Amino acid sequence: MRYYDSIPRVQDDGTLLGEDVWAFNKLDGQNLGVRYSAKRNEFINFISRHRQVDENDSQFGLAVRYFKERYEEHLKQIIANNSGKKGLFNGAQEIMFFFEWYGENSFAGFHMDGDELNLYLIDVFIAKKGYIEPKDFYGIFCQDNVILTPELIYRGKLTKGFIEAIRNNDWTIEGCEFPTVKEGVVCRRSSLMKGQRMPKCKFKTLWWLTKLKERYPDKWEELE
């Protein structure tokens, strides 16, 4: 079972500085992984960050039911459509789909009562091949009219200027540069490196970090 990787902060790992990246809006929800078996043509496991869950789980039951009702059959069709000779999923025996369970008022993984929550696909991992590249993620899933995905915020060289622009972004101010970016962004290298590695990094807004420290003064570092 593959759990979702922890994404390093850019200040801790500057590997991607100067590299071509795709930066997606970082959604402030909870992570849900769904495991697909090609042999069975079924989604066979649901996981959070550290454990298996199902539709009866107190935290993730609604997310699992959401997936089964809205995404399950549609994703099977997407896999089938891209499993031909030159397709992305050709020969794939197992695929992990990683989602974020998120509402407009979610914060630090906590949700507001009564908020509408949705599953956003954030990453796809193919066994023995690695994470798919951003261009494939964008082309197959971000253009789909059923699967929700985070907004593509930026594509180009990862520069200190872009990092500072995100850090200083305050979505509550009218006319801000990135009005949909609350928490921050996740950057992915535009292509895989040797060893099927897909470097990633994240950086967050000062607005979000300030709110985090205000709400959770005793454990903000843990939640960051």
Residue pairs with C-beta under 8 A, 6 or more apart in sequence:
1 35
1 45
1 47
1 52
2 33
2 35
2 96
2 125
2 127
3 33
3 47
3 49
3 50
4 31
4 33
4 49
4 98
4 123
5 200
7 186
7 200
7 201
7 202
8 200
8 201
8 202
9 201
9 202
9 203
9 204
10 16
10 17
10 158
10 163
10 187
10 201
10 202
10 203
11 203
13 201
14 201
15 199
15 201
16 158
16 187
16 189
16 199
16 200
16 201
17 158
17 159
17 160
18 157
18 158
18 159
19 157
19 158
19 189
19 190
19 199
20 155
20 156
20 157
20 158
20 189
20 190
20 191
21 134
21 154
21 155
21 156
21 157
21 158
21 187
21 188
21 189
21 190
22 134
22 135
22 138
22 152
22 154
22 155
22 187
22 188
22 190
23 152
23 153
23 154
23 155
23 158
23 162
23 166
23 185
23 186
23 187
24 122
24 149
24 150
24 151
24 152
24 153
24 185
24 186
24 187
24 188
25 150
25 151
25 152
25 153
25 180
25 181
25 185
26 150
26 181
26 183
26 184
26 185
26 186
26 202
26 204
27 100
27 102
27 106
27 120
27 122
27 150
27 183
28 102
28 106
28 107
28 108
28 109
28 182
28 183
28 208
29 100
29 101
29 102
29 103
29 106
29 109
29 111
29 117
29 120
30 48
30 59
30 60
30 63
30 100
30 101
30 102
30 109
30 111
31 48
31 49
31 98
31 99
31 100
31 101
31 122
32 46
32 47
32 48
32 53
32 60
32 63
32 64
32 67
32 98
32 99
32 100
32 101
32 119
33 45
33 46
33 47
33 48
33 96
33 97
33 98
33 99
34 43
34 45
34 46
34 47
34 67
34 96
34 97
34 98
34 99
35 43
35 44
35 45
35 46
35 47
35 94
35 95
35 96
36 42
36 43
36 44
36 75
36 79
36 94
36 95
36 96
36 97
37 43
37 44
37 93
37 94
38 79
38 89
38 92
38 93
38 94
38 95
39 93
41 76
43 67
43 72
43 75
45 52
46 52
46 53
46 54
46 60
46 64
46 67
47 53
48 59
48 60
53 59
53 60
53 61
53 64
54 61
54 64
55 61
55 64
55 65
55 68
57 64
60 101
62 117
63 99
63 101
63 117
63 119
66 101
66 117
66 118
66 119
67 99
67 119
70 119
70 146
71 119
71 146
71 147
74 146
74 147
75 97
75 147
78 140
78 141
78 144
78 147
79 89
79 92
79 95
81 87
82 88
82 89
82 90
82 140
83 89
83 90
83 92
84 90
88 126
88 132
88 136
88 140
89 95
89 126
92 126
92 127
92 129
93 127
93 128
94 126
94 127
95 124
95 125
95 126
95 127
96 124
96 125
96 127
97 121
97 123
97 124
98 121
98 122
98 123
98 124
98 125
99 119
99 120
99 121
99 122
100 119
100 120
100 122
100 150
101 117
101 118
101 119
102 117
102 118
102 119
102 120
103 111
103 112
103 115
103 116
103 117
103 118
104 115
104 116
105 111
105 112
105 115
106 112
106 115
106 117
107 211
107 212
107 215
108 212
108 215
108 216
108 223
109 223
111 117
118 148
119 148
120 148
120 149
120 150
121 141
121 147
121 148
121 149
122 149
122 150
122 186
123 131
123 132
123 137
124 131
124 132
124 137
124 141
125 131
125 132
126 132
129 196
130 192
130 196
130 197
130 198
131 188
131 192
131 198
133 188
133 190
133 191
133 192
133 198
134 188
134 189
134 190
135 190
137 149
138 152
141 147
141 149
142 149
142 152
150 186
151 180
153 166
153 178
153 180
153 181
153 185
154 162
154 185
155 190
156 162
158 187
158 201
163 203
165 177
165 178
166 178
166 181
166 184
166 185
166 203
166 204
166 205
167 184
167 203
167 204
167 205
167 206
168 205
168 206
169 176
169 177
169 178
169 181
169 205
169 207
170 176
170 205
170 206
170 207
171 178
171 179
171 180
171 181
171 182
171 205
171 207
172 207
181 205
182 205
182 207
182 208
183 204
183 205
183 208
184 202
184 203
184 204
184 205
184 208
185 202
185 203
186 200
186 201
186 202
187 200
187 201
187 202
187 203
188 198
188 199
188 200
189 198
189 199
189 200
192 198
193 199
204 224
209 220
209 224
212 220
212 223
212 224
213 220
216 223
